[in-house]
Amino acid sequence: MPVEVWTSVFVIISFMLYIYIGWQSRVKDSKGFFVADRGVPAIANGAATAADWMSAASFISMAGLIAFLGYDGSIYLMGWTGGYVLLALLLAPYLRKFGKYTVPDFVGDRYYSKFGRLVAVVAAIFVSLTYVAGQMRGVGIVFSRFLQVDISTGVLIGMVIVGFFAVLGGMKGITWTQVAQYGVSIVAYILPAAAIAWAMTGNPFPQLAFSFSDVVEKLNAVQVDLGFTEYTQPFAHKSMLDVLAITVALMVGTAGLPHVIVRFYTVPDVRAARYSAGWALLFIALLYTTAPALASFARYNLIDTLHDKPVEEVQQLDWATKWEQTGLLAFEDKNGDGRLQLTPDPETSEVTVDRDIIVLATPEMTKLAPWAVALVAAGGLAAALSTASGLLLVISSSIAHDVYYTLLRPDASESQRVFVGRVMVGFALVVAGYFGVNPPGFVGEVVAFAFGLAAASFFPAIVLGIFDARTNREGAIAGMLVGLVFTCTYIVTVSFYGAEPWLFGISPQGIGTVGMIVNFIVTLVVSRLTPPPPEEVQEMVEQLRLPVHPSPALADVGEDELD
């Protein structure tokens, strides 16, 4: 069977599984809708967290970015994995002990401020919408190539599926769906990578093949011959300062991502939160240790398959023709010699490759079986949809719980709160769909923007909220506003209005680090110049870090029900 038929089979089977899980996990009360009744076992929550983590950026875009950036692409590996360790060890247990439903919940109660809660809601929505834009682009790319539909139709199909189990099952449905999606994603990523490693090196373990074969040596030599820098040469595409800034932004942005943090509210207790963090780290490592190997194999195969090949021969390749139809791969014989040339200069290079297609196209380039190619497509969809669903629920809960219930209608019934949550999922789906059809950049780039915004807004407020009892509402609110506005302004002006990176050459992907530093400074200074928090809040913060049963100051922080 051709690839398209296999893809249709895998997609239909996996989508039926997701829909069935969503239906079986449907909920009616707010606790089930927002935090899955706090009854998810640690290992299942670890798998769901990993699925939330392994977004379209990780599955589809990361290896493509590394393939083109070489050494400098390691910023994504170091930033995203390091950030998860930071979140798991430094923040997650304390946030779970605090016992609330959302990050704005934490900000609102810790900083005893409705306005602070509102600022956190705006930041959560801003970060989540930016992040979900990358996921919907990933969905559109997969459907565009493998089901031969246009990107708009592909995004629409993805919206319907995500909307179904997000609206019906809430966090409970999403959690168990994400467990299944993790299984699909990791199998779809590792099996083809193992097959490619075996074909190229005779070693079926991608990590070992990457470390102990001569593939990277040959890739370095080929790149130099074509006029590129060596694949392993550091700081060839980005300055050392920019590499540091992007890595830190991704790390601390990770620790402030609301859709990942909320996963630690779905387990029964603090102990389970710690164990689920460990499981998630193991599950994430399976993909993140495979990605650099796959990237190097993909880069070598791309050059070997396309460079100095006759144009007519390449255009007869089925995979090349179909990717060309999507507009994400293009050939142009600029010098008229009848052969394709890859060069470092975009003006002279005769092959144009969108970085987001590398992972999806490499199995076809290496002539794997059609079912293996289709499996990768199904895995990419699972990765994109699992993260999109988590992000949509963050947007929904931020509005339905943190604004509608907490600020506007404290007397709202369970059914009213769940209804508003479901309506907000629908609204967020429409916005996400628009950005999927009209994306502001590569999947990885767009997601990096989201991490920068999270770093500049949430991370200082959460860290100081846990570890500095003197930080008050005035400081936290001022810090979040300044950090978010500064970072957003820089990203928009540089990325979308053509301004030069004016701050030491730091790119928009790394500016979140500066926004975070500014946030910390503003928060600490303003907090010291204004009255300290109430005594009960300071005691609550001190008790939060003690490895004992919380004091009465924490006893009222809703473990079983919303305040």
Order of alpha helices (4+ residues) and beta strands (2+ residues): alpha-alpha-alpha-alpha-alpha-alpha-alpha-alpha-alpha-alpha-alpha-alpha-alpha-alpha-alpha-alpha-alpha-beta-beta-alpha-alpha-alpha-alpha-alpha-alpha-alpha-alpha
